Amino acid sequence: MTHEELLKDIDDQEFAYDTLATALRAVVELHRTWDETKYGYDYCKACEKNGLGYRNYPCPTIQVIEKVLK
């Protein structure tokens, strides 16, 4: 499934609250912080694992989720 197809599928569904909460929680768990105090920074485990090199937490994914939830 392409990214666009997934977004369309999400838009076309009527999800129950618990389904959405479970999905959102999975994303947040995936993009959790990895405390690297010996190097002096925290980073996102998912972004680092995928080679994105994002060294600051919160990563862009978490920043978007926090913005939407406010």
Buried (B, 14 or more C-beta within 10 A) or exposed (E): EEEEEEEEEEEEEEEEEEEEEEEEEEEBEEBBBBEEEEEEEBBBBBBBEEEBEBBEBBBEBBEEBEEEEE
